[in-house]
Amino acid sequence: MPAIPDSTIDEVRSASDLVDVVSDRVRLKKQGKNYMGLCPFHNEKSPSFSVDAAQNLYYCFGCRRGGDVFKFVEEIEGVGFLDSVRLLADRAGITIQEEGAGPEADRKGTLLAALRFAAGFYFDQLKTPAGERALAYLKERGFTKEAVVAFGIGAAPDSWDALATAAEAAGFKPDVLEAVGLVKSREGGAGGRGGHYDVFRDRLMFPILSPIGKVLGFGGRILPDTRTGSDDYTPAKYVNSPETEVYHKGRVLYGMKQSKRAIRTEREAIVVEGYADVVALWQAGVQNVVAASGTALTPQQMGLLRKLDVQRLVLLFDADAAGRGAARKGVDLALDAGLAPYAVTLPDGADPDSFVRQFGADAFRAFLRDERQDFVAFLVAGAQRDGSLDTPEGKSAAVRDVLATIKRLKDPIQAGEYVRQAASALGVYETDLRRQYDGQAPPRRPAPRPDEEEPAAPPPPVVRVKPEEVSLLRLMLAHGAAMVEHVLTRMGTDEFTEGAPRDAVEAIIAQFEAGQIDPTPFVRGAYGDAVRGLVAEALSERHGLSENWEGKVGVAPKGRDDDPFASATSSMRLLKLDRVQEAVTAAMREIQVRERGGEDIADLQADVNALNELRRQIERDEFLEWPGGAGEEATGDE
């Protein structure tokens, strides 16, 4: 596997100012020493997204995502670490020479370069006489200049070899163009000439991009007045790139590059059938929309959406049998991927493009909200439409189909609710349906093939962390070995919450024993995403004071670390008291259980008395004189 040298990664990191990178996506405002803005990862009205330039650290106090500049690109672009390095390198103009990149990687780079050239060639045609008809059609369809630029829409000229000639002049060999489906070889030809001819001619061209913007292929739509050459020949409405070494249709969703930010924010993706539908909805403001790239939906495409933390999938297909069949398959794939699928059918004769042009984006959103069916309602409606519910045999088959689909759910509570809903919709007794559901084997879930792109990490799990733990982590990381000694000679690791807080403390101990306390590995994710997020929260300051504060009020502002050792003592006191109270509460519950059973409670009463005495000692700060950690005393363990 090719790898990026550590020296190159360090160079890219040094060249990538976090404030500048974040400002490409978030409007930031200076607040004290930090910058604040609306979080790009979730919907919010008040800014809770903080960027600390000095620490190369971002953190959202709302959704608790945080990390360094590479992690931000991973999160915002839905890519893995190496792709985040590549994107930042491109932004900074740094050339990456990847270790272990052999002839295969060189060939892939050449193929992608040829596709990138073709996309530029087609786009530039709109500025020439050869592209006038395509440009007129775009205007007729209501596509804005902004949308055309955002999606890189272009035109293939009405010529046998315009692209082949231009690409060869630019240094691309015909066999490279043929390998990516842009040209085909011809035998003989006029005057006995050989050579190559363009696959896409006299068509509107939609580049198909990877989530990070690589051109992988094209979809070419016929223009309304395209000359056919003969009366008995009707060209296909769409011609799509074939499968190639760099383009695998089942692993790409059209519009993902342009729509992924809105999809991540909404946590909902709308799947439509056509390229023009995606562009029309996107430019109307409904931007969480994608389309399958000339193929049925696949598990790999569901995986792309999962990387963006999608919860709901809205399937918007034609009302004909093919459209309903595609939606039916999409339901199963969405459930297997852990997404909640919904189906929407537009009025007869309408598609998303025509609907939004005729009625507007607000009407489309309202229709999408009011007319969506969850998967049980969609399946039952299909069974009613084809008459399956009219006979006992048909109803039995419909019941089996609905129950098998519900079986795909991983959440038993959701499954139970859908069984109840299905019983009502199908007109059967709930007890009978539950009995059959309990005895029905779950469907086999096919294992997805590996994704072409490096997978992005999922968001860190949410761990309930006490504020005093956050404070102690920040103080130890910010004030080094002396603070670590002050805290961890008086606190046991078991006094910290299991999971990320305790893992972070153990990592700090390892650093202390190695002779250097350094927050940088925490921020970069060396100890895992959960620890990274917790440390990002600890090091971030939500409400910073203006740098002009002292001049305005005549006194210097009091910082949160003006007396760090006193702050640490206060946090230790609170955390120890929390642990004592938890132990007292557990003992009191056990006392109640024993009393109901008529059992002796003398030992538990003695434990409670000891814990209350321990509480008084902690309140008097006697723990400062205790030798070593006090985890066992604080929890009441023997």
C-alpha positions as CSV (number, residue, x, y, z in Angstrom):
1,M,0.0,0.0,0.0
2,P,1.3,3.5,-0.9
3,A,2.1,5.6,2.2
4,I,2.8,9.3,2.7
5,P,6.1,10.0,4.4
6,D,5.9,11.4,7.9
7,S,8.1,14.4,6.8
8,T,5.5,15.2,4.1
9,I,2.6,15.0,6.6
10,D,4.5,17.4,8.9
11,E,5.1,19.7,6.0
12,V,1.4,19.7,5.1
13,R,0.4,20.3,8.7
14,S,2.8,23.2,9.0
15,A,1.4,24.7,5.8
16,S,-2.2,24.3,6.8
17,D,-3.4,27.0,9.1
18,L,-6.5,25.7,10.9
19,V,-8.3,29.0,11.0
20,D,-7.9,29.4,7.2
21,V,-9.0,25.9,6.5
22,V,-12.1,26.1,8.7
23,S,-12.9,29.5,7.3
24,D,-13.4,27.9,3.9
25,R,-16.5,26.3,5.4
26,V,-17.4,28.3,8.5
27,R,-17.8,32.0,9.1
28,L,-15.6,32.6,12.1
29,K,-15.6,35.6,14.5
30,K,-12.7,36.4,16.8
31,Q,-13.7,36.0,20.5
32,G,-10.8,36.4,22.9
33,K,-7.9,34.2,21.8
34,N,-10.2,31.9,19.9
35,Y,-12.6,32.0,16.9
36,M,-16.2,31.0,17.1
37,G,-18.8,30.1,14.5
38,L,-21.8,27.9,13.7
39,C,-20.9,24.3,13.7
40,P,-20.7,22.7,10.2
41,F,-21.5,19.3,11.6
42,H,-25.0,19.9,13.0
43,N,-27.8,22.5,12.9
44,E,-27.5,25.2,15.5
45,K,-28.6,28.9,15.9
46,S,-26.0,30.0,18.4
47,P,-22.3,29.5,17.7
48,S,-20.7,26.7,19.7
49,F,-17.9,25.8,17.3
50,S,-14.5,27.0,18.7
51,V,-11.2,27.2,16.9
52,D,-8.0,27.6,18.9
53,A,-5.2,28.7,16.4
54,A,-2.5,28.4,19.0
55,Q,-3.2,24.8,19.8
56,N,-4.3,23.8,16.2
57,L,-7.5,22.6,17.8
58,Y,-11.2,22.8,17.0
59,Y,-14.1,21.7,19.2
60,C,-17.9,22.0,19.1
61,F,-19.5,22.3,22.5
62,G,-22.8,21.1,20.9
63,C,-22.0,17.9,19.1
64,R,-18.7,17.3,20.8
65,R,-16.6,16.8,17.7
66,G,-13.0,18.0,17.8
67,G,-9.4,17.5,16.7
68,D,-6.7,19.0,14.5
69,V,-6.7,20.3,10.9
70,F,-6.5,16.8,9.5
71,K,-9.4,15.6,11.6
72,F,-11.5,18.6,10.5
73,V,-10.9,17.7,6.8
74,E,-11.7,14.1,7.5
75,E,-15.0,15.1,9.2
76,I,-16.1,17.7,6.7
77,E,-15.2,15.8,3.6
78,G,-16.1,12.3,4.8
79,V,-12.7,10.8,4.0
80,G,-9.9,9.0,5.8
81,F,-6.7,10.4,7.1
82,L,-4.5,9.9,4.0
83,D,-7.1,11.6,1.8
84,S,-7.3,14.5,4.2
85,V,-3.5,14.9,3.9
86,R,-3.8,14.8,0.1
87,L,-6.6,17.4,0.0
88,L,-4.6,19.7,2.3
89,A,-1.5,19.2,0.2
90,D,-3.4,20.2,-2.9
91,R,-4.6,23.3,-1.1
92,A,-1.1,24.2,0.0
93,G,0.5,23.4,-3.4
94,I,2.6,20.6,-1.9
95,T,3.5,17.7,-4.2
96,I,3.2,14.3,-2.5
97,Q,5.6,11.5,-3.4
98,E,4.0,8.5,-1.9
99,E,6.2,5.6,-0.7
100,G,5.6,2.3,-2.3
101,A,3.7,3.8,-5.2
102,G,4.4,1.5,-8.1
103,P,3.4,1.3,-11.8
104,E,-0.2,0.6,-10.8
105,A,-0.5,3.9,-8.9
106,D,1.3,5.8,-11.7
107,R,-1.2,4.4,-14.2
108,K,-4.2,5.3,-12.0
109,G,-2.8,8.8,-11.7
110,T,-2.6,9.0,-15.5
111,L,-6.1,7.8,-16.0
112,L,-7.5,10.3,-13.5
113,A,-5.5,13.1,-15.2
114,A,-7.1,12.2,-18.6
115,L,-10.6,12.3,-17.0
116,R,-9.8,15.7,-15.4
117,F,-8.6,17.0,-18.8
118,A,-11.9,15.8,-20.4
119,A,-14.0,17.5,-17.8
120,G,-12.2,20.8,-18.4
121,F,-12.5,20.3,-22.2
122,Y,-16.3,19.8,-22.0
123,F,-16.8,22.6,-19.6
124,D,-14.9,25.0,-21.8
125,Q,-17.0,24.1,-24.8
126,L,-19.9,26.1,-23.3
127,K,-17.9,29.2,-24.0
128,T,-17.5,28.4,-27.7
129,P,-19.9,28.2,-30.7
130,A,-19.8,24.4,-30.4
131,G,-21.5,24.6,-27.0
132,E,-24.1,27.2,-27.8
133,R,-27.0,24.7,-28.2
134,A,-26.0,23.0,-24.9
135,L,-25.8,26.4,-23.1
136,A,-29.3,27.4,-24.5
137,Y,-30.7,24.1,-23.2
138,L,-29.2,24.7,-19.8
139,K,-30.9,28.1,-19.7
140,E,-34.2,26.7,-20.9
141,R,-34.1,24.2,-18.1
142,G,-33.4,27.0,-15.6
143,F,-29.9,25.8,-14.5
144,T,-28.1,28.7,-13.0
145,K,-24.5,29.6,-13.7
146,E,-23.6,28.8,-10.1
147,A,-25.0,25.3,-10.4
148,V,-23.3,24.7,-13.8
149,V,-19.9,25.7,-12.3
150,A,-20.5,23.7,-9.0
151,F,-21.3,20.5,-10.9
152,G,-18.8,21.2,-13.8
153,I,-21.5,20.6,-16.4
154,G,-20.2,20.9,-20.0
155,A,-20.9,19.9,-23.6
156,A,-19.5,17.3,-25.9
157,P,-19.3,18.9,-29.4
158,D,-21.0,17.5,-32.4
159,S,-17.8,16.1,-33.8
160,W,-16.3,12.6,-34.3
161,D,-13.0,13.2,-32.6
162,A,-12.8,16.7,-31.0
163,L,-11.9,15.4,-27.6
164,A,-9.5,12.7,-29.0
165,T,-7.7,15.3,-31.0
166,A,-7.4,17.9,-28.1
167,A,-6.4,15.2,-25.6
168,E,-3.7,13.8,-27.8
169,A,-2.3,17.3,-28.4
170,A,-2.2,17.7,-24.6
171,G,0.0,14.6,-24.3
172,F,-2.6,11.9,-23.5
173,K,-2.2,8.7,-25.5
174,P,-5.3,7.2,-27.2
175,D,-5.0,3.9,-25.2
176,V,-5.3,6.0,-21.9
177,L,-8.5,7.7,-23.2
178,E,-9.9,4.4,-24.4
179,A,-9.2,2.8,-20.9
180,V,-11.4,5.4,-19.2
181,G,-14.2,5.1,-21.8
182,L,-13.7,8.5,-23.5
183,V,-12.8,7.2,-27.0
184,K,-13.0,4.0,-29.1
185,S,-10.7,2.8,-31.8
186,R,-12.0,2.6,-35.4
187,E,-10.8,0.3,-38.1
188,G,-10.3,1.9,-41.5
189,G,-12.8,4.8,-41.6
190,A,-13.0,7.5,-44.4
191,G,-10.2,7.1,-46.9
192,G,-9.0,4.0,-45.0
193,R,-7.9,6.0,-41.9
194,G,-7.7,4.4,-38.6
195,G,-7.6,6.2,-35.3
196,H,-10.1,6.9,-32.5
197,Y,-13.5,8.6,-32.2
198,D,-15.2,10.2,-29.2
199,V,-17.7,8.2,-27.3
200,F,-19.6,11.3,-26.2
201,R,-20.8,13.5,-29.1
202,D,-23.4,16.3,-29.1
203,R,-24.4,15.7,-25.5
204,L,-24.7,17.6,-22.3
205,M,-22.0,16.3,-20.0
206,F,-22.3,15.6,-16.3
207,P,-18.9,14.7,-14.6
208,I,-19.2,12.0,-12.0
209,L,-16.9,12.9,-9.1
210,S,-15.6,11.0,-6.1
211,P,-16.5,12.5,-2.7
212,I,-13.2,14.4,-2.7
213,G,-13.6,15.7,-6.2
214,K,-11.7,13.3,-8.5
215,V,-13.3,13.0,-11.9
216,L,-14.2,9.3,-12.3
217,G,-16.5,9.2,-15.3
218,F,-19.3,11.0,-17.1
219,G,-23.0,10.9,-17.9
220,G,-23.9,12.3,-21.3
221,R,-27.5,13.5,-21.9
222,I,-28.8,13.9,-25.5
223,L,-29.8,17.4,-26.5
224,P,-33.4,17.9,-27.8
225,D,-32.4,18.8,-31.3
226,T,-29.6,16.3,-31.7
227,R,-29.3,15.1,-35.3
228,T,-29.7,11.3,-35.6
229,G,-28.3,10.7,-39.0
230,S,-31.3,8.5,-40.0
231,D,-35.0,8.4,-39.4
232,D,-35.0,4.9,-38.0
233,Y,-32.3,5.5,-35.4
234,T,-33.1,7.0,-31.9
235,P,-30.0,7.6,-29.8
236,A,-30.1,6.7,-26.1
237,K,-31.2,9.5,-23.8
238,Y,-28.2,8.9,-21.6
239,V,-24.8,7.4,-22.3
240,N,-22.7,6.7,-19.2
241,S,-19.1,5.9,-18.8
242,P,-18.4,2.1,-18.5
243,E,-16.8,0.4,-15.6
244,T,-13.1,1.2,-15.7
245,E,-10.0,0.8,-13.5
246,V,-10.9,4.0,-11.7
247,Y,-14.7,4.1,-12.0
248,H,-16.8,1.6,-10.2
249,K,-20.5,2.6,-10.5
250,G,-21.7,0.9,-7.4
251,R,-19.2,2.8,-5.2
252,V,-20.1,6.3,-6.3
253,L,-23.1,8.5,-5.8
254,Y,-23.6,11.4,-8.2
255,G,-23.6,14.7,-6.4
256,M,-21.9,13.5,-3.3
257,K,-19.1,16.0,-3.7
258,Q,-21.5,18.9,-3.8
259,S,-24.1,17.7,-1.4
260,K,-22.1,16.0,1.4
261,R,-22.0,19.1,3.6
262,A,-25.8,19.5,3.6
263,I,-26.3,15.7,4.0
264,R,-24.1,15.7,7.1
265,T,-25.9,18.7,8.5
266,E,-29.4,17.4,7.8
267,R,-28.4,13.8,8.7
268,E,-30.7,12.9,5.8
269,A,-30.0,12.0,2.2
270,I,-32.6,12.2,-0.6
271,V,-31.9,9.7,-3.4
272,V,-33.3,10.6,-6.9
273,E,-32.9,8.9,-10.3
274,G,-31.4,11.5,-12.6
275,Y,-28.4,13.8,-12.8
276,A,-30.6,16.8,-13.7
277,D,-32.8,16.1,-10.7
278,V,-29.8,16.4,-8.4
279,V,-28.7,19.7,-10.0
280,A,-32.2,21.2,-10.0
281,L,-32.9,20.4,-6.3
282,W,-29.4,21.5,-5.3
283,Q,-29.7,24.9,-6.9
284,A,-33.2,25.3,-5.4
285,G,-31.7,25.0,-1.9
286,V,-32.6,21.3,-1.3
287,Q,-28.9,20.3,-1.3
288,N,-28.9,17.0,0.6
289,V,-29.6,15.1,-2.6
290,V,-27.7,12.4,-4.6
291,A,-28.4,10.0,-7.4
292,A,-27.1,6.5,-8.2
293,S,-24.7,6.7,-11.1
294,G,-26.5,4.7,-13.7
295,T,-26.9,1.6,-11.6
296,A,-29.1,0.2,-8.8
297,L,-28.3,1.2,-5.3
298,T,-25.5,-0.8,-3.6
299,P,-24.2,-1.5,-0.1
300,Q,-21.1,0.5,-1.0
301,Q,-23.2,3.5,-1.7
302,M,-24.9,3.1,1.6
303,G,-21.5,3.0,3.2
304,L,-20.7,6.4,1.6
305,L,-23.7,7.8,3.3
306,R,-22.9,6.2,6.6
307,K,-19.6,8.0,6.6
308,L,-21.5,11.2,6.7
309,D,-23.4,10.1,9.8
310,V,-26.7,9.9,7.9
311,Q,-29.7,8.7,9.8
312,R,-32.6,8.8,7.3
313,L,-32.7,7.9,3.6
314,V,-35.5,9.3,1.4
315,L,-36.0,7.3,-1.8
316,L,-37.6,9.4,-4.5
317,F,-38.1,7.3,-7.6
318,D,-40.6,7.2,-10.4
319,A,-44.1,5.7,-9.7
320,D,-43.7,3.1,-12.4
321,A,-42.8,-0.6,-11.7
322,A,-39.1,0.0,-12.3
323,G,-39.1,2.9,-9.9
324,R,-41.0,1.0,-7.2
325,G,-38.6,-1.9,-7.6
326,A,-35.6,0.3,-7.2
327,A,-37.1,1.8,-4.0
328,R,-37.9,-1.6,-2.7
329,K,-34.3,-2.7,-3.1
330,G,-33.2,0.6,-1.5
331,V,-35.3,-0.1,1.6
332,D,-33.4,-3.4,2.3
333,L,-30.0,-1.8,1.6
334,A,-30.8,1.1,3.9
335,L,-31.9,-1.1,6.8
336,D,-28.8,-3.3,6.4
337,A,-26.7,-0.2,6.7
338,G,-28.5,1.0,9.8
339,L,-30.4,3.8,8.0
340,A,-34.1,4.6,8.4
341,P,-35.6,4.4,4.9
342,Y,-38.6,6.5,3.6
343,A,-40.2,6.4,0.2
344,V,-41.9,9.3,-1.6
345,T,-43.8,9.2,-4.9
346,L,-44.3,12.5,-6.8
347,P,-47.6,13.2,-8.6
348,D,-48.1,11.4,-12.0
349,G,-45.8,12.7,-14.7
350,A,-43.7,14.8,-12.4
351,D,-40.0,14.4,-11.6
352,P,-38.0,16.4,-9.0
353,D,-36.6,18.7,-11.7
354,S,-40.0,19.7,-13.1
355,F,-41.7,19.8,-9.7
356,V,-39.3,22.2,-8.2
357,R,-39.3,24.4,-11.3
358,Q,-43.1,24.5,-11.4
359,F,-43.9,24.8,-7.7
360,G,-40.7,25.9,-6.0
361,A,-38.4,24.6,-3.3
362,D,-40.7,25.3,-0.4
363,A,-43.5,23.3,-2.0
364,F,-41.1,20.4,-2.7
365,R,-39.9,20.4,0.9
366,A,-43.5,20.4,2.2
367,F,-44.4,17.5,-0.2
368,L,-41.4,15.5,0.9
369,R,-42.3,16.0,4.6
370,D,-46.0,15.3,4.3
371,E,-46.0,12.5,1.7
372,R,-43.1,10.3,2.9
373,Q,-43.9,6.8,3.9
374,D,-41.8,4.7,6.3
375,F,-40.8,1.3,4.9
376,V,-43.8,-0.6,6.4
377,A,-46.3,1.8,5.0
378,F,-44.5,1.6,1.6
379,L,-44.5,-2.2,1.5
380,V,-48.2,-2.4,2.6
381,A,-49.2,0.2,-0.1
382,G,-47.4,-1.9,-2.7
383,A,-49.2,-5.1,-1.6
384,Q,-52.5,-3.2,-1.8
385,R,-51.7,-1.9,-5.2
386,D,-50.9,-5.3,-6.7
387,G,-53.9,-7.0,-5.0
388,S,-51.9,-9.2,-2.7
389,L,-54.1,-8.4,0.3
390,D,-57.2,-9.6,-1.5
391,T,-56.6,-13.3,-1.0
392,P,-55.5,-15.3,2.1
393,E,-52.4,-16.6,0.2
394,G,-51.5,-13.1,-1.0
395,K,-51.9,-11.6,2.5
396,S,-49.7,-14.4,4.0
397,A,-47.0,-13.7,1.4
398,A,-47.2,-9.9,2.1
399,V,-46.9,-10.6,5.9
400,R,-43.8,-12.7,5.4
401,D,-42.3,-10.0,3.2
402,V,-43.0,-7.2,5.7
403,L,-41.7,-9.3,8.7
404,A,-38.5,-10.3,6.8
405,T,-37.9,-6.6,6.2
406,I,-38.5,-5.6,9.8
407,K,-36.0,-8.4,10.8
408,R,-33.3,-6.3,9.1
409,L,-33.6,-3.7,11.9
410,K,-30.8,-3.9,14.5
411,D,-32.8,-2.0,17.2
412,P,-35.3,-4.3,18.9
413,I,-37.4,-1.4,20.2
414,Q,-37.8,0.0,16.6
415,A,-38.6,-3.5,15.4
416,G,-41.4,-3.9,18.0
417,E,-42.9,-0.6,17.0
418,Y,-42.9,-1.5,13.3
419,V,-44.5,-4.9,14.1
420,R,-47.3,-3.1,15.9
421,Q,-47.7,-0.7,12.9
422,A,-47.7,-3.6,10.4
423,A,-50.4,-5.5,12.3
424,S,-52.7,-2.5,12.0
425,A,-51.9,-1.7,8.4
426,L,-52.3,-5.4,7.3
427,G,-55.4,-6.0,9.2
428,V,-54.1,-8.9,11.3
429,Y,-53.9,-9.6,15.0
430,E,-50.8,-8.2,16.6
431,T,-50.3,-11.3,18.8
432,D,-50.3,-13.5,15.6
433,L,-47.9,-11.2,13.9
434,R,-45.5,-11.1,16.9
435,R,-45.6,-14.9,17.1
436,Q,-44.7,-15.3,13.5
437,Y,-42.1,-12.5,13.8
438,D,-40.4,-14.3,16.7
439,G,-40.2,-17.5,14.7
440,Q,-39.0,-16.0,11.4
441,A,-35.3,-16.2,10.7
442,P,-33.6,-12.9,9.8
443,P,-32.5,-12.4,6.2
444,R,-29.0,-13.0,5.2
445,R,-27.0,-9.8,4.9
446,P,-24.5,-9.9,2.0
447,A,-21.1,-8.7,3.0
448,P,-20.2,-5.4,1.2
449,R,-17.1,-5.3,-1.0
450,P,-14.3,-3.1,0.3
451,D,-14.8,0.6,-0.5
452,E,-12.5,2.1,-3.1
453,E,-11.8,5.1,-0.9
454,E,-10.1,4.9,2.5
455,P,-13.0,4.7,5.1
456,A,-13.6,7.7,7.3
457,A,-13.8,7.2,11.1
458,P,-17.3,7.4,12.6
459,P,-18.0,10.2,15.1
460,P,-16.6,9.5,18.6
461,P,-19.0,7.7,21.1
462,V,-20.6,10.0,23.6
463,V,-19.4,9.3,27.2
464,R,-20.9,11.0,30.2
465,V,-18.0,12.9,31.7
466,K,-18.1,15.0,34.8
467,P,-17.0,18.7,34.4
468,E,-14.4,18.3,37.1
469,E,-12.8,15.4,35.1
470,V,-12.6,17.7,32.1
471,S,-11.0,20.4,34.3
472,L,-8.4,18.0,35.7
473,L,-7.5,16.7,32.2
474,R,-7.0,20.3,30.9
475,L,-5.0,21.3,34.0
476,M,-2.6,18.3,33.7
477,L,-2.1,18.7,30.0
478,A,-1.7,22.5,30.2
479,H,0.6,22.7,33.2
480,G,2.7,19.6,32.8
481,A,4.5,17.3,35.2
482,A,4.1,19.3,38.4
483,M,0.4,19.4,37.9
484,V,0.2,15.7,37.0
485,E,2.1,14.8,40.2
486,H,-0.2,17.1,42.2
487,V,-3.3,15.4,40.9
488,L,-2.4,11.8,40.4
489,T,-0.7,11.4,43.8
490,R,-4.1,12.3,45.3
491,M,-6.4,10.6,42.8
492,G,-6.7,7.0,41.7
493,T,-7.3,6.2,38.0
494,D,-10.4,4.3,39.1
495,E,-11.9,7.6,40.4
496,F,-12.1,8.7,36.7
497,T,-15.1,7.5,34.6
498,E,-14.4,4.3,32.8
499,G,-13.8,4.8,29.1
500,A,-12.3,7.9,27.5
501,P,-11.6,9.8,30.8
502,R,-9.7,6.9,32.4
503,D,-7.9,6.1,29.1
504,A,-6.8,9.8,28.9
505,V,-5.5,9.7,32.4
506,E,-3.6,6.4,31.7
507,A,-2.0,8.1,28.6
508,I,-1.0,11.1,30.7
509,I,0.6,8.7,33.2
510,A,2.6,7.1,30.4
511,Q,3.7,10.5,29.2
512,F,4.7,11.5,32.8
513,E,6.8,8.3,33.1
514,A,8.4,9.0,29.8
515,G,9.4,12.5,31.0
516,Q,7.2,14.8,28.8
517,I,3.5,15.9,29.0
518,D,2.4,16.8,25.5
519,P,-1.2,17.4,24.4
520,T,-0.4,17.2,20.7
521,P,-0.7,13.4,20.3
522,F,-4.1,13.6,22.1
523,V,-5.4,16.2,19.6
524,R,-4.0,14.2,16.6
525,G,-5.9,11.1,17.7
526,A,-2.9,8.9,18.9
527,Y,-5.1,7.5,21.7
528,G,-8.3,7.1,19.8
529,D,-11.2,9.3,18.7
530,A,-13.0,9.1,22.0
531,V,-10.0,10.4,23.9
532,R,-9.3,13.0,21.1
533,G,-12.8,14.4,21.5
534,L,-12.6,14.6,25.3
535,V,-9.2,16.3,25.2
536,A,-10.5,18.7,22.5
537,E,-13.3,19.6,24.8
538,A,-11.0,20.0,27.8
539,L,-8.6,22.3,26.0
540,S,-11.2,24.4,24.3
541,E,-12.6,27.6,26.0
542,R,-16.2,28.3,25.1
543,H,-16.5,31.9,26.3
544,G,-13.2,33.8,25.9
545,L,-12.9,37.4,26.9
546,S,-12.0,40.1,24.4
547,E,-8.4,41.1,24.2
548,N,-9.6,44.7,24.8
549,W,-11.2,43.8,28.1
550,E,-8.5,45.3,30.3
551,G,-8.6,48.6,28.4
552,K,-12.3,48.8,28.7
553,V,-12.8,48.1,32.5
554,G,-9.4,49.0,33.8
555,V,-8.5,45.6,35.3
556,A,-7.0,42.5,33.8
557,P,-9.5,39.7,33.3
558,K,-9.3,36.7,35.7
559,G,-8.4,33.6,33.6
560,R,-9.5,30.1,34.4
561,D,-5.9,29.2,35.2
562,D,-4.8,32.1,37.3
563,D,-4.4,29.7,40.3
564,P,-4.2,26.3,38.6
565,F,-3.2,24.3,41.7
566,A,-6.2,25.7,43.6
567,S,-8.4,24.9,40.6
568,A,-7.1,21.4,40.6
569,T,-7.7,20.9,44.3
570,S,-11.3,22.2,43.9
571,S,-11.9,19.8,41.0
572,M,-10.4,16.8,42.9
573,R,-12.6,17.7,45.9
574,L,-15.8,17.7,43.7
575,L,-14.9,14.5,41.9
576,K,-14.2,12.7,45.1
577,L,-17.4,13.9,46.7
578,D,-19.3,12.7,43.5
579,R,-17.8,9.2,43.9
580,V,-18.7,9.1,47.6
581,Q,-22.2,10.1,46.9
582,E,-22.5,7.4,44.2
583,A,-21.3,4.8,46.8
584,V,-23.8,6.1,49.4
585,T,-26.6,5.9,46.8
586,A,-25.7,2.3,45.9
587,A,-25.5,1.3,49.6
588,M,-28.9,2.8,50.3
589,R,-30.5,0.9,47.4
590,E,-29.0,-2.3,48.7
591,I,-30.3,-1.5,52.2
592,Q,-33.8,-1.1,50.8
593,V,-33.6,-4.5,49.0
594,R,-32.4,-6.3,52.2
595,E,-35.0,-4.6,54.4
596,R,-37.8,-5.9,52.0
597,G,-36.3,-9.4,52.3
598,G,-35.9,-9.2,56.1
599,E,-32.1,-9.5,55.9
600,D,-29.5,-7.9,58.2
601,I,-28.3,-4.5,57.1
602,A,-25.8,-3.7,59.9
603,D,-22.7,-4.0,57.6
604,L,-24.3,-1.6,55.0
605,Q,-25.2,0.9,57.7
606,A,-21.5,0.8,58.8
607,D,-20.4,1.4,55.2
608,V,-22.7,4.4,55.0
609,N,-21.4,5.8,58.2
610,A,-17.8,5.4,57.0
611,L,-18.6,7.0,53.7
612,N,-20.2,10.0,55.4
613,E,-17.1,10.4,57.5
614,L,-15.0,10.2,54.3
615,R,-17.2,12.9,52.9
616,R,-16.4,15.2,55.8
617,Q,-12.7,14.5,55.5
618,I,-12.8,15.4,51.8
619,E,-14.7,18.6,52.5
620,R,-11.9,19.5,54.9
621,D,-9.3,18.8,52.1
622,E,-7.7,16.1,54.2
623,F,-7.2,14.1,51.0
624,L,-4.3,16.5,50.2
625,E,-2.3,14.8,53.0
626,W,-3.3,11.2,52.1
627,P,-0.4,9.1,50.8
628,G,-1.0,8.1,47.2
629,G,-4.3,7.9,45.4
630,A,-7.6,7.7,47.2
631,G,-9.7,5.7,44.8
632,E,-10.4,2.8,47.1
633,E,-11.5,5.0,50.0
634,A,-13.6,7.2,47.8
635,T,-15.6,4.3,46.4
636,G,-15.9,2.5,49.7
637,D,-14.2,-0.7,48.4
638,E,-12.4,-2.9,50.7
